[in-house]
Amino acid sequence: MARLKNTKTQAWIVTLLLAVFMVINFMDKAILGIVAVPLMTDLGLSPAEFGMIASSFFLLFSISAIGFGFVADRVSSKKLLLVCAGIWGVAQFPLAFVASVPLLYFSRILLGAGEGPAYPLALHACYKWFPNDKRNLPSAVIFQGVTAGLLISGPLLTFVVVKWSWHAAFFVLGVASLVWMLLWAYFGAEGKVADNGAEREKGDESRLPYWLLITDRTFLANMLMYWTTYWIFSVMFTWVPSYMNNVMHYDATEAGWMFMVFTAFNIPIVLGGSWVSQKLMKRGLASRYARGGLTSCLVLVGGALILSAVYLVEQPLLKLILLAIGCNLPQISFVLSSTIVAEIMPGAQRSSMMSINSALATTGGLVAPALMGAFIQGAATPGLGYDQGFMVAGLLCVATSLIGFVFVNPEASKRRFIRLVEMRRSQSASSSARVMVIR
């Protein structure tokens, strides 16, 4: 693949491989929720203990994302993505043969270390093939790998569990990682597109202090909406399958299919929202509205629907539909949050800042599953415990969306960073000139 010309076809082949990468990534995440009932029975786990195991996945998730992000500014994305997929396989295979609580903790923590960098690295690799004004759609395609992973994980992994055992499901995912590594080793390649569509120059190393980048109001407000989305998302893939089983009273196979339907709402929301955002930008609408405003709006509506499902609806199926739409609407931030960060950051620091954005946002996943488990165990009934968890998610959506409406302004942040870069270059040139005069 590396021997071929830098063509649009090659860019989309790489994008599709990255989407498959995300399919496996999110099947890895979803498996714990899918095998929750038999696993908790076999190992004698309470809801609170299971919630702690689920949250342990995020112990190294953020740290690893940041570490890989800084390395990715200097090392090929192709190599780093191979390393990530290799870690996934190593983490999953032991559970295919034996099971214990310590091994489960070890497996989830190691898997989190391998998956923390996955999404920002995939987007970073993709953005090397597409300029800023054409990134929404390929970003959405890669994110559909997330959706596809959750969609097929329900029926596919449930089938494997029912036909063989929950151990076999971990084996299937380990093999999937190895197969993807072979495909990526052969077909993967590095793009060379900069933000203006031209090829990147090796000398383009303009950098700013990271504290300036992290404390930018657009970055922080954008990250908070992403953080809320990840809070909801981690609850989805950890607890929604058992919610369908224990509260909605679907059997294992039915719950697998219903989980697929639950996540399927994501497809038109993310693809449609990304397409609308890109069209609006092509027509000249500012990114503040086409990306930031659209994200804030969908997060707000999602929160309102979740709260409506908790407080206003008692009919089970309608409640499940409102929860599905409400939990999926904020997921537009998985695409647009990263494009906003890539838009405003200096090119030499794009990968590290995308990883920092992802790392900070995914700390929501460190808290949410454990908190939901505590709610369920402490409530009078499991249903009331789930409702408490969903209520918190809805309130977070409302609060962070309002922050997003007020503070997300990519154009203003980008102008500020460009001005600071030019000032630093000017100061550097002046210093060099003084040195030459002295000599």
PASE-920381 format. One record per residue: residue in three letters; x, y, z of N, C-alpha, C in turn. Coordinates in steps of 0.05 Angstrom, whole numbers, padded with zeros to 5 digits, always signed. Example, Ala and Ser with C-alpha at 12.3 -4.5 7.8 and 13.67 -1.06 7.14 Angstrom:
2
ALA+00264-00114+00156+00246-00090+00156+00264-00066+00156SER+00257-00045+00142+00273-00021+00143+00258+00001+00157
% end
This chain:
439
MET+00016-00024+00000+00000+00000+00000+00017+00025+00000ALA+00039+00024+00014+00057+00047+00016+00069+00053-00011ARG+00070+00034-00030+00082+00038-00056+00064+00053-00075LEU+00037+00054-00068+00018+00067-00086+00019+00098-00082LYS+00008+00112-00102+00007+00141-00100-00013+00150-00078ASN-00008+00175-00069-00026+00186-00048-00052+00194-00061THR-00071+00176-00064-00096+00181-00078-00119+00181-00059LYS-00142+00190-00069-00167+00190-00054-00175+00162-00047THR-00171+00143-00066-00178+00115-00061-00162+00104-00038GLN-00136+00110-00037-00119+00100-00016-00128+00112+00011ALA-00135+00138+00011-00145+00151+00035-00169+00137+00046TRP-00188+00129+00029-00212+00116+00039-00208+00087+00046ILE-00188+00074+00034-00181+00046+00043-00170+00047+00071VAL-00152+00066+00076-00142+00070+00103-00164+00077+00123THR-00182+00094+00115-00205+00102+00132-00222+00078+00139LEU-00228+00061+00120-00244+00037+00125-00230+00017+00143LEU-00204+00014+00140-00189-00003+00158-00190+00008+00187LEU-00188+00034+00189-00190+00047+00216-00218+00043+00227ALA-00238+00043+00210-00265+00037+00220-00267+00009+00231VAL-00255-00011+00217-00255-00038+00226-00240-00040+00253PHE-00218-00025+00255-00203-00023+00280-00221-00015+00303MET-00239+00004+00298-00257+00013+00319-00279-00007+00324VAL-00287-00023+00304-00306-00044+00308-00296-00063+00330ILE-00271-00072+00327-00259-00091+00346-00256-00077+00373ASN-00247-00052+00372-00243-00037+00397-00268-00037+00414PHE-00291-00031+00402-00315-00028+00418-00330-00055+00423MET-00324-00075+00407-00332-00102+00416-00317-00110+00441ASP-00292-00103+00442-00276-00108+00466-00288-00094+00491LYS-00297-00069+00487-00310-00055+00509-00336-00067+00517ALA-00352-00074+00497-00380-00083+00502-00381-00111+00514ILE-00361-00127+00510-00363-00155+00518-00369-00159+00548LEU-00358-00141+00565-00362-00145+00594-00391-00142+00601GLY-00405-00122+00588-00433-00119+00593-00450-00142+00583ILE-00441-00154+00560-00456-00176+00547-00454-00202+00564VAL-00430-00206+00575-00426-00231+00591-00431-00226+00621ALA-00443-00203+00627-00445-00195+00656-00460-00216+00672VAL-00483-00225+00663-00499-00243+00679-00485-00269+00685PRO-00476-00284+00664-00462-00309+00670-00436-00306+00684LEU-00422-00284+00678-00396-00279+00691-00400-00273+00721MET-00419-00256+00727-00425-00250+00755-00434-00275+00771THR-00449-00292+00757-00458-00317+00770-00435-00335+00775ASP-00417-00339+00755-00394-00357+00758-00374-00348+00779LEU-00370-00322+00780-00350-00312+00799-00362-00301+00825GLY-00389-00302+00828-00402-00293+00852-00399-00263+00857LEU-00402-00247+00837-00397-00218+00839-00423-00204+00845SER-00422-00184+00863-00445-00166+00868-00445-00144+00847PRO-00467-00129+00844-00467-00106+00825-00445-00086+00830ALA-00440-00080+00856-00419-00061+00862-00392-00071+00854GLU-00386-00097+00859-00361-00108+00852-00357-00109+00821PHE-00379-00116+00807-00378-00116+00778-00373-00088+00768GLY-00386-00068+00780-00382-00040+00772-00353-00031+00775MET-00340-00040+00797-00312-00033+00801-00294-00046+00780ILE-00300-00071+00773-00284-00084+00752-00288-00069+00726ALA-00312-00062+00719-00317-00047+00695-00302-00020+00695SER-00302-00007+00717-00288+00019+00719-00258+00016+00718SER-00247-00007+00726-00218-00011+00726-00207-00010+00698PHE-00224-00015+00678-00216-00012+00650-00203+00015+00645PHE-00212+00036+00659-00204+00063+00654-00181+00072+00671LEU-00169+00054+00688-00147+00062+00706-00123+00073+00690LEU-00115+00059+00669-00092+00068+00652-00101+00079+00626PHE-00127+00080+00621-00138+00089+00596-00129+00117+00588SER-00133+00136+00606-00126+00164+00600-00095+00168+00599ILE-00081+00156+00618-00052+00159+00619-00040+00148+00593SER-00049+00125+00584-00039+00113+00560-00046+00130+00536ALA-00070+00141+00535-00078+00158+00513-00059+00182+00510ILE-00053+00195+00532-00035+00218+00532-00007+00210+00523GLY+00004+00188+00534+00030+00178+00527+00033+00172+00498PHE+00014+00157+00487+00015+00150+00459+00011+00175+00441GLY-00005+00194+00451-00010+00218+00436+00016+00234+00431PHE+00032+00237+00452+00057+00251+00449+00077+00236+00431VAL+00077+00210+00434+00094+00194+00416+00086+00196+00387ALA+00059+00198+00383+00049+00199+00356+00056+00224+00341ASP+00064+00245+00355+00074+00269+00342+00101+00264+00327ARG+00114+00242+00335+00141+00236+00324+00143+00208+00311VAL+00125+00190+00318+00127+00163+00308+00103+00157+00290SER+00108+00140+00270+00087+00133+00251+00062+00121+00264SER+00039+00131+00255+00013+00121+00266+00010+00091+00260LYS+00021+00082+00237+00018+00054+00230+00030+00036+00251LYS+00054+00043+00260+00067+00026+00281+00052+00027+00307LEU+00043+00051+00315+00030+00053+00341+00003+00038+00341LEU-00012+00039+00319-00037+00024+00318-00033-00006+00319LEU-00011-00015+00307-00004-00044+00310+00001-00051+00338VAL+00015-00034+00353+00021-00039+00381-00005-00041+00397CYS-00023-00022+00392-00049-00022+00407-00064-00048+00402ALA-00067-00056+00377-00082-00081+00371-00068-00105+00383GLY-00042-00105+00384-00028-00128+00397-00034-00130+00427ILE-00036-00107+00440-00043-00106+00469-00070-00118+00473TRP-00089-00111+00455-00116-00122+00458-00117-00152+00458GLY-00102-00164+00439-00101-00193+00437-00090-00205+00462VAL-00068-00194+00472-00055-00204+00496-00074-00203+00520ALA-00090-00181+00521-00108-00178+00544-00132-00197+00543GLN-00141-00204+00519-00166-00220+00517-00161-00250+00518PHE-00139-00259+00508-00135-00288+00505-00135-00304+00532PRO-00123-00293+00554-00124-00309+00579-00152-00316+00589LEU-00171-00297+00585-00198-00302+00595-00213-00323+00578ALA-00201-00330+00555-00213-00351+00539-00209-00378+00551PHE-00191-00380+00571-00184-00407+00582-00188-00409+00612VAL-00183-00388+00627-00187-00389+00656-00201-00364+00665ALA-00211-00364+00690-00225-00340+00700-00220-00338+00730SER-00215-00313+00739-00213-00307+00767-00217-00277+00770VAL-00223-00267+00793-00227-00238+00796-00201-00223+00791PRO-00177-00232+00802-00152-00218+00796-00146-00217+00766LEU-00150-00240+00753-00144-00241+00724-00163-00222+00709LEU-00188-00221+00717-00207-00203+00704-00199-00174+00707TYR-00190-00167+00731-00179-00139+00735-00155-00134+00717PHE-00136-00153+00717-00112-00150+00701-00119-00147+00671SER-00138-00164+00662-00145-00163+00634-00158-00136+00626ARG-00176-00126+00643-00190-00101+00636-00171-00077+00638ILE-00153-00077+00658-00134-00055+00661-00115-00054+00637LEU-00105-00078+00629-00087-00079+00606-00101-00072+00580LEU-00126-00081+00577-00142-00074+00554-00146-00044+00552GLY-00152-00032+00575-00156-00003+00576-00131+00012+00567ALA-00107+00002+00576-00082+00014+00568-00078+00013+00537GLY-00087-00009+00525-00085-00012+00496-00106+00003+00481GLU-00129+00007+00493-00151+00020+00479-00153+00050+00484GLY-00141+00060+00505-00141+00089+00511-00133+00106+00487PRO-00110+00099+00474-00101+00115+00451-00116+00109+00425ALA-00132+00089+00424-00142+00078+00398-00157+00099+00382TYR-00178+00111+00394-00195+00129+00378-00180+00154+00369PRO-00166+00169+00388-00151+00192+00378-00129+00185+00358LEU-00116+00162+00361-00095+00154+00342-00108+00148+00315ALA-00131+00135+00315-00144+00128+00290-00152+00154+00275LEU-00163+00174+00290-00170+00199+00277-00145+00214+00268HIS-00124+00214+00284-00099+00227+00276-00088+00215+00250ALA-00089+00188+00248-00080+00175+00224-00097+00183+00200CYS-00123+00185+00205-00142+00192+00184-00137+00221+00175TYR-00132+00239+00194-00129+00268+00187-00104+00273+00171LYS-00086+00254+00170-00063+00257+00152-00070+00254+00123TRP-00095+00246+00118-00104+00241+00090-00125+00262+00081PHE-00137+00277+00100-00158+00296+00093-00153+00323+00106PRO-00158+00346+00090-00155+00372+00102-00178+00379+00121ASN-00176+00401+00135-00195+00407+00156-00224+00407+00147ASP-00230+00420+00123-00257+00423+00115-00270+00397+00104LYS-00254+00375+00103-00264+00349+00093-00261+00327+00113ARG-00258+00334+00138-00253+00314+00159-00279+00303+00172ASN-00300+00317+00171-00324+00308+00185-00334+00281+00176LEU-00336+00277+00149-00346+00252+00139-00328+00228+00145PRO-00302+00229+00139-00285+00206+00146-00284+00201+00176SER-00286+00223+00192-00288+00219+00221-00313+00204+00229ALA-00335+00211+00215-00360+00197+00221-00359+00168+00212VAL-00345+00162+00190-00342+00135+00181-00327+00118+00201ILE-00305+00130+00212-00290+00116+00232-00307+00112+00257PHE-00322+00132+00265-00339+00128+00288-00361+00108+00283GLN-00369+00104+00258-00389+00083+00253-00377+00055+00259GLY-00351+00053+00259-00338+00029+00269-00345+00024+00298VAL-00346+00046+00313-00355+00044+00341-00384+00033+00342THR-00401+00045+00327-00429+00037+00326-00432+00008+00317ALA-00418+00001+00295-00419-00026+00285-00409-00046+00305GLY-00388-00039+00320-00378-00057+00341-00399-00063+00362LEU-00413-00041+00370-00434-00045+00390-00458-00060+00378LEU-00464-00054+00353-00487-00067+00340-00483-00097+00338ILE-00460-00105+00328-00457-00134+00323-00448-00149+00348SER-00437-00134+00367-00428-00148+00392-00452-00161+00406GLY-00475-00147+00406-00499-00158+00420-00506-00186+00410PRO-00516-00188+00384-00524-00214+00375-00501-00234+00371LEU-00478-00224+00360-00456-00242+00354-00443-00254+00379LEU-00436-00238+00398-00423-00248+00423-00443-00263+00440THR-00468-00254+00440-00489-00269+00454-00492-00297+00443PHE-00492-00299+00416-00493-00325+00403-00470-00343+00411VAL-00446-00332+00412-00422-00347+00420-00425-00357+00449VAL-00435-00338+00466-00438-00345+00495-00459-00367+00498VAL-00481-00365+00485-00503-00384+00488-00495-00411+00476LYS-00481-00411+00453-00474-00436+00440-00450-00450+00453TRP-00430-00434+00462-00407-00446+00475-00404-00437+00504SER-00392-00413+00508-00390-00403+00536-00381-00374+00534TRP-00381-00360+00556-00371-00333+00556-00341-00332+00551HIS-00327-00353+00558-00298-00355+00552-00293-00353+00522ALA-00309-00367+00506-00306-00367+00477-00308-00340+00465ALA-00324-00323+00477-00328-00295+00466-00301-00280+00468PHE-00287-00283+00490-00261-00270+00492-00241-00281+00472PHE-00242-00307+00466-00225-00319+00446-00230-00307+00418VAL-00255-00304+00411-00263-00293+00385-00251-00265+00382LEU-00252-00249+00403-00242-00221+00401-00211-00221+00400GLY-00198-00239+00413-00169-00241+00411-00160-00247+00383VAL-00174-00266+00370-00168-00273+00342-00173-00250+00323ALA-00195-00235+00328-00202-00212+00311-00179-00191+00312SER-00167-00187+00335-00145-00168+00337-00121-00176+00320LEU-00115-00202+00321-00092-00212+00305-00097-00210+00275VAL-00122-00216+00266-00128-00213+00238-00126-00184+00228TRP-00136-00166+00245-00134-00138+00237-00104-00129+00235MET-00088-00138+00253-00059-00131+00252-00047-00139+00225LEU-00054-00163+00216-00043-00172+00190-00052-00154+00167LEU-00078-00147+00167-00088-00129+00146-00076-00102+00147TRP-00072-00091+00171-00061-00064+00174-00031-00064+00167ALA-00017-00085+00174+00011-00087+00167+00016-00086+00136TYR-00003-00097+00121-00001-00098+00092-00012-00073+00079PHE-00036-00064+00087-00050-00043+00073-00046-00015+00086GLY-00039-00014+00112-00037+00012+00125-00015+00030+00114ALA-00019+00056+00114+00000+00075+00104-00004+00102+00117GLU+00017+00119+00115+00016+00146+00127+00008+00167+00106GLY-00011+00184+00113-00018+00206+00095+00001+00230+00100LYS-00001+00249+00082+00017+00272+00084+00002+00299+00081VAL-00023+00299+00088-00039+00323+00083-00039+00341+00108ALA-00034+00367+00104-00035+00386+00125-00063+00399+00125ASP-00067+00418+00144-00094+00430+00146-00103+00445+00121ASN-00084+00455+00106-00092+00470+00082-00094+00452+00057GLY-00090+00426+00061-00092+00408+00039-00066+00402+00025ALA-00045+00417+00032-00019+00412+00020-00004+00392+00036GLU+00018+00382+00026+00034+00363+00041+00048+00376+00064ARG+00049+00362+00086+00062+00373+00110+00092+00375+00106GLU+00104+00397+00116+00132+00400+00114+00145+00392+00141LYS+00169+00380+00139+00182+00370+00163+00190+00393+00181GLY+00194+00417+00170+00202+00440+00186+00180+00454+00200ASP+00155+00445+00195+00132+00458+00208+00128+00448+00236GLU+00144+00460+00255+00145+00450+00282+00137+00471+00302SER+00120+00490+00294+00111+00511+00312+00096+00500+00336ARG+00105+00506+00360+00092+00495+00384+00087+00517+00405LEU+00067+00512+00421+00060+00530+00443+00061+00514+00469PRO+00063+00528+00492+00063+00514+00518+00036+00499+00521TYR+00037+00475+00531+00013+00459+00534-00008+00472+00553TRP+00001+00486+00573-00018+00498+00591-00035+00519+00577LEU-00024+00532+00557-00040+00551+00541-00061+00537+00525LEU-00054+00514+00514-00073+00499+00497-00095+00486+00514ILE-00088+00475+00537-00107+00460+00553-00127+00479+00567THR-00118+00504+00574-00135+00522+00588-00152+00540+00569ASP-00149+00535+00543-00166+00550+00524-00196+00544+00529ARG-00213+00563+00527-00241+00559+00535-00255+00541+00515THR-00249+00543+00489-00261+00525+00470-00253+00496+00476PHE-00227+00492+00481-00218+00465+00487-00232+00453+00512LEU-00234+00469+00533-00246+00459+00558-00276+00454+00555ALA-00290+00472+00543-00319+00469+00541-00326+00445+00522ASN-00311+00443+00500-00314+00421+00482-00308+00395+00495MET-00287+00394+00511-00279+00370+00525-00300+00361+00546LEU-00313+00381+00559-00333+00374+00579-00357+00360+00566MET-00365+00369+00542-00387+00355+00529-00379+00327+00521TYR-00354+00324+00512-00343+00297+00505-00342+00280+00531TRP-00334+00292+00553-00333+00277+00579-00360+00267+00587THR-00381+00283+00584-00408+00275+00590-00417+00252+00572THR-00410+00255+00546-00417+00234+00527-00404+00207+00535TYR-00379+00209+00543-00365+00184+00550-00377+00172+00576TRP-00386+00189+00594-00399+00180+00618-00423+00163+00610ILE-00440+00173+00593-00464+00159+00583-00456+00134+00568PHE-00436+00136+00551-00427+00114+00534-00417+00091+00551SER-00401+00096+00572-00391+00075+00588-00413+00061+00604VAL-00434+00076+00611-00457+00064+00624-00472+00046+00604MET-00474+00055+00579-00487+00040+00558-00474+00012+00555PHE-00448+00012+00549-00436-00014+00543-00431-00032+00567THR-00433-00020+00591-00429-00036+00615-00455-00046+00627TRP-00476-00029+00628-00500-00035+00644-00525-00038+00628VAL-00527-00028+00604-00552-00029+00589-00560-00058+00582PRO-00541-00076+00574-00550-00104+00569-00562-00117+00594SER-00550-00113+00618-00562-00125+00642-00588-00110+00650TYR-00590-00085+00643-00615-00070+00648-00638-00083+00632MET-00632-00089+00607-00653-00103+00591-00660-00130+00602ASN-00640-00143+00613-00644-00170+00624-00658-00170+00651ASN-00649-00153+00669-00658-00154+00697-00683-00136+00702VAL-00685-00114+00687-00707-00095+00692-00729-00098+00670MET-00720-00100+00645-00739-00103+00623-00748-00132+00619HIS-00733-00151+00632-00739-00179+00632-00738-00193+00604TYR-00719-00184+00587-00713-00198+00563-00694-00221+00570ASP-00696-00244+00556-00676-00265+00560-00650-00257+00547ALA-00629-00274+00549-00602-00266+00540-00602-00260+00510THR-00614-00277+00494-00614-00273+00465-00630-00248+00458GLU-00653-00245+00470-00669-00221+00464-00655-00195+00473ALA-00641-00196+00496-00626-00173+00505-00604-00166+00486GLY-00591-00186+00474-00570-00181+00455-00580-00166+00430TRP-00603-00175+00420-00615-00162+00397-00626-00134+00404MET-00637-00131+00428-00648-00105+00436-00625-00085+00441PHE-00602-00095+00450-00579-00078+00453-00570-00068+00426MET-00571-00085+00406-00564-00077+00379-00583-00055+00369VAL-00609-00058+00374-00628-00037+00366-00622-00011+00382PHE-00616-00014+00408-00611+00009+00425-00588+00026+00413THR-00566+00013+00405-00543+00027+00394-00547+00036+00365ALA-00566+00023+00351-00570+00030+00322-00580+00058+00318PHE-00592+00070+00339-00601+00098+00337-00578+00116+00331ASN-00554+00107+00338-00530+00123+00334-00524+00129+00305ILE-00530+00110+00287-00522+00112+00259-00533+00136+00245PRO-00559+00140+00244-00569+00165+00231-00561+00190+00246ILE-00559+00189+00272-00552+00213+00288-00524+00222+00281VAL-00504+00204+00282-00476+00212+00278-00470+00217+00249LEU-00479+00199+00231-00474+00204+00202-00489+00229+00193GLY-00515+00231+00200-00530+00254+00191-00520+00280+00203GLY-00514+00279+00229-00503+00304+00241-00477+00312+00230SER-00459+00293+00224-00433+00300+00213-00436+00311+00185TRP-00454+00299+00169-00459+00308+00142-00470+00337+00142VAL-00490+00342+00160-00502+00369+00162-00480+00389+00170SER-00464+00382+00190-00442+00400+00199-00423+00407+00176GLN-00415+00386+00161-00396+00391+00139-00409+00408+00117LYS-00435+00404+00111-00449+00420+00091-00451+00449+00100LEU-00457+00453+00126-00459+00480+00136-00432+00495+00135MET-00410+00480+00140-00384+00493+00138-00377+00500+00109LYS-00384+00482+00090-00379+00488+00062-00394+00512+00052ARG-00417+00517+00065-00433+00541+00057-00424+00566+00072GLY-00403+00564+00088-00392+00587+00100-00400+00592+00129LEU-00416+00575+00141-00424+00579+00168-00400+00573+00187ALA-00396+00590+00206-00374+00588+00224-00374+00561+00239SER-00350+00551+00245-00348+00525+00260-00361+00528+00287ARG-00361+00552+00298-00374+00556+00324-00403+00546+00324TYR-00417+00549+00301-00444+00540+00300-00446+00513+00286ALA-00431+00508+00265-00433+00484+00250-00422+00459+00265ARG-00403+00464+00283-00392+00442+00299-00400+00446+00328GLY-00392+00468+00340-00397+00472+00369-00426+00474+00376GLY-00441+00491+00360-00469+00495+00366-00486+00470+00361LEU-00479+00455+00340-00494+00430+00334-00489+00409+00356THR-00464+00407+00365-00458+00388+00387-00473+00396+00412SER-00472+00421+00420-00486+00431+00444-00516+00425+00443CYS-00528+00429+00419-00556+00425+00416-00564+00396+00420LEU-00549+00378+00407-00555+00349+00409-00550+00339+00438VAL-00530+00349+00451-00525+00340+00479-00548+00350+00497LEU-00557+00374+00492-00580+00385+00508-00605+00368+00504VAL-00612+00363+00479-00636+00348+00473-00634+00319+00484GLY-00610+00308+00482-00605+00281+00493-00610+00280+00523GLY-00600+00300+00537-00605+00301+00566-00634+00304+00573ALA-00649+00321+00557-00677+00325+00562-00693+00299+00558LEU-00685+00283+00538-00699+00258+00533-00693+00237+00555ILE-00668+00236+00564-00662+00218+00586-00678+00225+00611LEU-00679+00250+00618-00694+00259+00642-00724+00253+00638SER-00734+00256+00614-00762+00250+00608-00768+00221+00612ALA-00749+00203+00604-00752+00175+00607-00753+00167+00637VAL-00738+00181+00653-00736+00175+00682-00761+00186+00697TYR-00769+00210+00690-00790+00223+00707-00818+00223+00694LEU-00820+00221+00668-00846+00225+00656-00859+00200+00643VAL-00843+00179+00640-00853+00156+00625-00851+00131+00642GLU-00872+00115+00642-00872+00090+00657-00875+00066+00638GLN-00886+00070+00614-00889+00048+00595-00862+00038+00587PRO-00855+00012+00592-00827+00003+00588-00815+00007+00561LEU-00830+00001+00539-00818+00003+00513-00813+00032+00505LEU-00832+00050+00512-00828+00078+00506-00805+00089+00522LYS-00803+00080+00547-00780+00089+00563-00753+00081+00551LEU-00752+00056+00541-00728+00046+00529-00721+00062+00503ILE-00742+00069+00488-00737+00084+00463-00726+00112+00470LEU-00738+00125+00490-00728+00152+00497-00699+00150+00508LEU-00694+00130+00524-00666+00126+00533-00647+00121+00510ALA-00655+00106+00491-00638+00100+00468-00631+00125+00452ILE-00652+00141+00446-00647+00165+00431-00631+00185+00448GLY-00639+00188+00473-00625+00206+00491-00595+00200+00495CYS-00589+00174+00498-00561+00166+00502-00545+00168+00476ASN-00558+00166+00453-00543+00167+00428-00539+00195+00416LEU-00558+00213+00422-00555+00240+00411-00529+00254+00418PRO-00520+00253+00443-00494+00266+00450-00470+00254+00436GLN-00473+00231+00424-00449+00217+00412-00439+00231+00387ILE-00453+00252+00378-00442+00269+00356-00415+00281+00365SER-00412+00284+00392-00387+00296+00402-00363+00277+00398PHE-00367+00251+00394-00345+00233+00388-00332+00241+00362VAL-00347+00252+00344-00336+00261+00318-00328+00290+00319LEU-00347+00308+00326-00342+00336+00324-00323+00347+00345SER-00321+00334+00369-00302+00343+00389-00274+00341+00378SER-00268+00319+00366-00241+00314+00355-00235+00333+00332THR-00254+00338+00315-00249+00356+00292-00245+00385+00302ILE-00259+00393+00324-00254+00419+00335-00226+00422+00346VAL-00217+00402+00360-00189+00402+00371-00169+00403+00348ALA-00173+00386+00328-00155+00386+00305-00155+00413+00291GLU-00178+00426+00290-00181+00451+00276-00165+00474+00289ILE-00165+00474+00316-00154+00498+00330-00125+00494+00338MET-00115+00470+00339-00088+00466+00350-00066+00469+00330PRO-00042+00478+00338-00019+00478+00320-00013+00450+00309GLY-00006+00448+00284-00004+00422+00271+00015+00403+00285ALA+00038+00414+00296+00058+00397+00309+00048+00386+00335GLN+00026+00397+00346+00015+00387+00372-00013+00376+00370ARG-00021+00371+00345-00049+00361+00341-00053+00334+00354SER-00035+00315+00349-00039+00288+00359-00039+00288+00390SER-00020+00302+00402-00018+00302+00431-00043+00315+00443MET-00053+00337+00431-00076+00350+00442-00102+00334+00437MET-00104+00321+00415-00127+00303+00411-00127+00281+00431SER-00103+00271+00438-00101+00249+00458-00107+00260+00486ILE-00098+00284+00492-00104+00296+00518-00134+00301+00520ASN-00147+00310+00499-00176+00314+00498-00190+00288+00504SER-00182+00267+00490-00194+00241+00494-00189+00230+00523ALA-00164+00234+00532-00157+00224+00558-00173+00237+00581LEU-00176+00263+00579-00191+00277+00599-00221+00270+00597ALA-00231+00268+00573-00259+00261+00570-00266+00233+00579THR-00248+00214+00575-00254+00187+00582-00252+00181+00612THR-00244+00201+00628-00244+00197+00657-00273+00194+00666GLY-00292+00203+00650-00320+00199+00657-00326+00169+00659GLY-00313+00153+00642-00316+00124+00643-00304+00111+00667LEU-00285+00125+00681-00273+00114+00705-00293+00115+00728VAL-00311+00134+00728-00330+00138+00750-00357+00126+00745ALA-00368+00129+00721-00396+00123+00715-00404+00094+00720PRO-00389+00074+00710-00398+00046+00715-00399+00039+00745ALA-00379+00048+00760-00378+00042+00788-00401+00056+00803LEU-00406+00081+00796-00428+00096+00808-00455+00082+00803MET-00459+00074+00778-00484+00060+00771-00487+00034+00787GLY-00465+00019+00790-00466-00005+00806-00473+00001+00835ALA-00462+00023+00846-00469+00030+00873-00499+00038+00876PHE-00509+00053+00856-00537+00060+00856-00555+00035+00855ILE-00548+00016+00838-00564-00008+00835-00565-00024+00861GLN-00541-00027+00873-00539-00043+00898-00552-00029+00921GLY-00552-00002+00922-00563+00012+00945-00592+00019+00943ALA-00604+00016+00919-00632+00023+00915-00651+00001+00925ALA-00676+00009+00930-00696-00011+00939-00701-00032+00918THR-00700-00024+00892-00702-00043+00870-00681-00037+00849PRO-00673-00056+00833-00654-00050+00812-00663-00028+00793GLY-00689-00028+00786-00700-00008+00768-00696+00021+00779LEU-00700+00025+00805-00695+00051+00817-00666+00059+00816GLY-00648+00039+00820-00620+00045+00818-00611+00054+00791TYR-00621+00040+00770-00616+00048+00743-00626+00076+00737ASP-00650+00082+00747-00662+00108+00743-00644+00130+00755GLN-00633+00125+00779-00615+00145+00791-00591+00150+00773GLY-00580+00129+00762-00556+00132+00745-00563+00147+00719PHE-00586+00141+00707-00595+00155+00683-00601+00185+00689MET-00612+00190+00713-00618+00218+00721-00592+00235+00721VAL-00571+00224+00734-00545+00238+00735-00535+00244+00707ALA-00537+00224+00689-00528+00228+00661-00544+00250+00647GLY-00570+00251+00651-00586+00272+00639-00579+00300+00649LEU-00575+00302+00675-00568+00328+00686-00540+00338+00676LEU-00522+00319+00674-00495+00326+00663-00498+00337+00634CYS-00515+00324+00618-00519+00333+00591-00529+00362+00590VAL-00549+00368+00606-00560+00395+00606-00539+00416+00614ALA-00524+00409+00636-00504+00429+00646-00481+00433+00626THR-00470+00412+00615-00447+00416+00597-00455+00427+00570SER-00479+00422+00561-00488+00433+00535-00490+00463+00537LEU-00500+00473+00560-00502+00502+00564-00475+00515+00564ILE-00456+00502+00577-00428+00511+00576-00417+00512+00548GLY-00424+00491+00532-00415+00490+00504-00426+00513+00488PHE-00452+00519+00491-00464+00541+00476-00450+00567+00481VAL-00441+00572+00505-00429+00597+00513-00399+00599+00505PHE-00384+00578+00509-00355+00580+00507-00342+00567+00483VAL-00355+00550+00468-00341+00537+00445-00341+00557+00422ASN-00317+00566+00414-00313+00584+00391-00287+00578+00378PRO-00287+00558+00360-00261+00549+00347-00247+00571+00332GLU-00262+00588+00318-00248+00609+00302-00233+00628+00320ALA-00245+00636+00343-00231+00654+00361-00206+00641+00373SER-00208+00615+00381-00185+00601+00392-00163+00597+00372LYS-00171+00591+00347-00151+00587+00326-00136+00613+00321ARG-00150+00635+00319-00137+00661+00315-00118+00668+00338ARG-00126+00661+00362-00109+00667+00385-00084+00650+00384PHE-00086+00625+00377-00062+00608+00376-00044+00616+00353ILE-00055+00624+00330-00039+00633+00307-00023+00658+00315ARG-00037+00677+00329-00024+00701+00338-00001+00695+00358LEU-00006+00676+00376+00015+00669+00395+00039+00656+00381VAL+00033+00639+00362+00055+00626+00347+00072+00647+00332GLU+00058+00666+00319+00073+00687+00305+00089+00704+00323MET+00079+00709+00347+00094+00725+00367+00119+00710+00375ARG+00116+00684+00380+00140+00668+00388+00160+00667+00366ARG+00151+00664+00341+00169+00664+00318+00184+00690+00316SER+00169+00712+00320+00181+00739+00318+00202+00743+00340GLN+00195+00734+00364+00214+00736+00386+00239+00719+00381SER+00235+00695+00369+00257+00678+00363+00275+00690+00342ALA+00262+00702+00322+00278+00715+00300+00294+00739+00311SER+00281+00754+00329+00295+00777+00341+00319+00768+00357SER+00315+00747+00372+00337+00736+00389+00360+00727+00371SER+00353+00714+00349+00374+00703+00331+00389+00726+00318ALA+00374+00748+00311+00387+00771+00299+00406+00784+00319ARG+00398+00787+00344+00416+00799+00364+00441+00782+00368VAL+00439+00756+00367+00462+00738+00369+00481+00743+00346MET+00470+00745+00322+00486+00749+00298+00502+00776+00300VAL+00488+00797+00310+00501+00823+00313+00524+00822+00332ILE+00519+00809+00355+00540+00806+00376+00564+00791+00365ARG+00558+00770+00348+00581+00755+00337+00596+00772+00316
% end
